[in-house]
């Protein structure tokens, strides 16, 4: 009986020892925030841990979504943690993942981002052109005030963009775009009403018998 118990315990020990190296990353989720489409970003640093009992050599990274380079240590000893810097060449997608490998092991780092177009350039090329077209039309006092606000927004968009406040630039652009569209719709509606009045107006001519 004692021999059987000893043999079972030994078998259990063999199974628990056969774990092999395990690779983990912290953080395993990275949020790059708002950034210009296709632009380089600040480097992101993660901690890479070898939870196994063997050294892992040849640390590298790959991704089907992003162009990224991993720099830092070349190997990780057993139960050791090293820093790894992920340098993004460009970001054009809102989500993706990076596979980090070390030896025969790998781990996944998930990435989210909010890449946005150049709102500063769009404000000058699109918003300002539309603003000037509307300013040439006959508008009400309230509409004039709205258009003046858009002119201010265009300057604020450039300032926000140059300061790296890309989310604020996006919000300002959307607000200005909505205002211009509203004023444009109001002017078109007034023009349609004027046309209808002209078509149906006038004094009817009564023929003399």
Secondary structure as GFF3:
##gff-version 3
##sequence-region A 1 209
A	DSSP	alpha_helix	2	17	.	.	.	ID=ss1
A	DSSP	beta_strand	23	26	.	.	.	ID=ss2
A	DSSP	beta_strand	29	36	.	.	.	ID=ss3
A	DSSP	beta_strand	44	50	.	.	.	ID=ss4
A	DSSP	beta_strand	56	57	.	.	.	ID=ss5
A	DSSP	beta_strand	59	62	.	.	.	ID=ss6
A	DSSP	beta_strand	67	72	.	.	.	ID=ss7
A	DSSP	beta_strand	75	76	.	.	.	ID=ss8
A	DSSP	beta_strand	80	90	.	.	.	ID=ss9
A	DSSP	beta_strand	95	102	.	.	.	ID=ss10
A	DSSP	beta_strand	105	116	.	.	.	ID=ss11
A	DSSP	alpha_helix	119	122	.	.	.	ID=ss12
A	DSSP	pi_helix	123	127	.	.	.	ID=ss13
A	DSSP	alpha_helix	128	135	.	.	.	ID=ss14
A	DSSP	alpha_helix	141	162	.	.	.	ID=ss15
A	DSSP	alpha_helix	166	200	.	.	.	ID=ss16
###
